[in-house]
Amino acid sequence: MSIPNQVIDERFLRHRQRSTSLAGVIGGVLAISLFAYRCFIDHVWSWDLLAVSLTIVGVKVAVMIWSHFTD
């Protein structure tokens, strides 16, 4: 990736990509865990956490499938 008159270090982009991916995975695990806790312990379906969890999982799977067919 290049910006006019500047070049971005590839290591920086790789670290940023890795940290963003890790943050997404941890956020998804946390949302799923909170949903499971509220469902099994409190016996309450938290629809907002379910929506967030399914969105994170859906986007992750869609990007993995798209990357598999385009790389």
C-alpha positions as CSV (number, residue, x, y, z in Angstrom):
1,M,0.0,0.0,0.0
2,S,1.4,3.4,-0.9
3,I,0.4,6.9,-0.1
4,P,1.6,9.7,-2.4
5,N,5.2,10.5,-1.4
6,Q,5.1,8.0,1.4
7,V,5.5,4.3,1.8
8,I,3.9,2.4,4.7
9,D,6.0,-0.3,6.3
10,E,4.6,-3.8,5.6
11,R,5.4,-4.9,9.2
12,F,3.1,-2.1,10.5
13,L,0.3,-3.3,8.2
14,R,0.8,-6.9,9.3
15,H,0.7,-6.0,13.0
16,R,-2.4,-3.9,12.5
17,Q,-4.1,-6.7,10.6
18,R,-3.1,-9.3,13.3
19,S,-4.3,-7.0,16.2
20,T,-7.6,-6.2,14.5
21,S,-8.2,-9.9,13.8
22,L,-7.4,-10.9,17.4
23,A,-9.6,-8.1,18.7
24,G,-12.5,-9.3,16.6
25,V,-12.1,-12.9,17.7
26,I,-11.8,-11.9,21.4
27,G,-14.9,-9.7,21.1
28,G,-16.8,-12.5,19.5
29,V,-15.8,-15.0,22.2
30,L,-16.8,-12.5,24.9
31,A,-20.2,-11.8,23.3
32,I,-20.9,-15.5,22.9
33,S,-19.8,-16.2,26.4
34,L,-22.0,-13.4,27.8
35,F,-24.9,-14.7,25.8
36,A,-24.4,-18.2,27.1
37,Y,-24.0,-17.0,30.7
38,R,-27.2,-15.0,30.5
39,C,-29.0,-17.9,28.8
40,F,-27.9,-20.7,31.1
41,I,-27.4,-19.0,34.4
42,D,-30.0,-16.1,34.3
43,H,-32.4,-18.0,32.0
44,V,-32.8,-14.8,29.9
45,W,-32.3,-14.6,26.1
46,S,-30.3,-11.5,25.4
47,W,-31.2,-10.9,21.8
48,D,-28.8,-8.0,21.4
49,L,-25.8,-10.2,22.4
50,L,-27.1,-12.9,20.1
51,A,-27.3,-10.5,17.2
52,V,-23.7,-9.2,17.9
53,S,-22.4,-12.7,18.2
54,L,-24.0,-13.9,15.0
55,T,-22.8,-10.8,13.1
56,I,-19.2,-11.3,14.2
57,V,-19.3,-15.1,13.4
58,G,-21.0,-14.4,10.1
59,V,-18.6,-11.8,8.9
60,K,-15.6,-13.9,10.0
61,V,-16.9,-16.9,8.1
62,A,-17.8,-14.9,5.0
63,V,-14.4,-13.3,4.8
64,M,-12.7,-16.7,5.2
65,I,-14.8,-18.1,2.4
66,W,-14.2,-15.1,0.2
67,S,-10.5,-15.2,0.9
68,H,-10.4,-18.9,0.0
69,F,-11.9,-18.4,-3.4
70,T,-10.0,-15.2,-4.3
71,D,-6.5,-16.0,-3.2
